[in-house]
């Protein structure tokens, strides 16, 4: 088939079955964005605590503008790539990325590696920023703004990849981007109200879920890129996700360490 | 320059964080491509190999990391 993603896009949007893939795509973008925004918010809050909200918000807005530009540039470029190579390329990247997240989430759930601690990350970032300002004799506002920019940009890169990866193959770029944006707004709204690191967000459970969904998408796209016509079409994604979830949970259960042996 | 280095290391970390996982996934995709495109195996069977292979790799890399942590 020599059709491109652009042509496929029009066909799929009129096909009601394609919305079977919309829910996991939007859900994956929402959950992944929530995890990354929680981590970025910890740094932004450290910046705001140390130097006020102005450099924190400025740095974050510049990073969000850069990330939006990346989506606007890369999204249309993908229209020019033939469908099967696009599916194969994105599928393999999704497998590497999604299974990487899932592996880490399994190891954290089993207590083999420590879970991410937002309170500790906040304390470390505040200390690092103050030390950096002393060392460089530079304006703390500038260093603080740059730190917020860097945190939002680096955490946002993963969200941009996920939005493009789960959205590009079926014309779901904008719904996936909307899912990511909704998570961003929700986390920032909650964070602004509670005004402290969001340490009670079940980060590893979210990462587990995102890893499961991305790995399922990875198998789906890679197979389609190699010419596999999956039975049930998009709906087989749910079976793939269930198998990855089951494998992850069983592996975590088999590897589980007794309480107290988990490294901190 | 530090920012560019950080972006590069973030991108590399996204896909190549665990060399064993990366190597195993790429080898599996090559195997499935060889099955479908080279040996004429029915695509659905090759797809099954891809799915099962990914599940085995996931359990294997997690098991390997846990054993490595035990030795440290």
Interface residues (C-beta under 8 A of the other chain):
Chain A: X92 X93 X95 X96 X97 X99 X100 X102 X103 X104 X106 X107 X110 X112 X113 X150 X153 X154 X157 X158 X161 X215 X218 X219 X222 X223 X226 X227 X228 X229 X230 X231 X240 X243 X244 X247 X248 X250 X251 X252 X255 X263
Chain B: X3 X6 X7 X10 X11 X14 X15 X16 X17 X18 X21 X22 X25 X26 X29 X32 X33 X36 X37 X43 X44 X46 X47 X50 X51 X54 X55 X57 X58 X59 X61 X62 X63 X65 X66 X69
